[in-house]
Amino acid sequence: MQPPPESVRVTTHKVACDGSGVIDAALGHPRIYLRIDEKGFVECGYCDRRFVLEGGAADEPNATGA
């Protein structure tokens, strides 16, 4: 299994993704809302960005994030 292209550590179970970040939001994808479950992470179906809940089951000390 390949690692996700980008991981973002978050502090809430509800997150939104529009593909922006390094690129302008206008060049991303439609904004979608995601919920992190007991696995401790959720991946965006458009851009594969992984949102990891800080302190959750999938949290690792070397994960990057905002």
N, C-alpha and C positions, 0 to 999 in steps of 0.2 A: 504494500500500500504506500503510495506516494504521500509525502506531507502536503498540507494545503499550501497554496501560493502565498497566503498571508494569514497570520493569526493576530487577533486583537483581544486583549484581556479587558473584560468589562465587569462592572459591579452590580448589574441588574439582570434579572431573568428575561426581560423583554428588550430586544434590540431592533434597530432598523438598518437596512443596507440599501444603498443606491449605487454601489459600485465606485463611488468617489473615494478620494483619499489622495493618492499620488496624482491622479488625473482629475480634471474638472468634472463636477457632477453632471454637467450637460452631456458628457461623453460616456457616462456610466450606463446604468440600466434602470428600469422602473423601481421606485422605492418599495421594498417589501418589509414586512414586520415579522420577526421570528421570536420564538420562545425557547429558552434553554431548558432542557429537561434534566432528569437525574444523571445522565451521562456527563453533564457539566460543560457541554459545548453544543453549538449548532453551526451548520455550514450553509452559506447562501447558495441557492440552486442556480443562480446566474453566474456569479464570479468565483465561487468556491472559497470565499473568505470565511475563515473560521472564527467564531466568537466564543471565547473561553471565559467562563465565570471564575473570577478571582476567588480562590479558596475552594473551588468546586472539585469534583472528581477528576477532571481533565487538566487542572491547573498545574503548570510546571514552572519552576523558577526561571528558566531561560526563555520563556515565551515573550514575544514582543507585544507591545500594546499601547493603548492610549488611556 
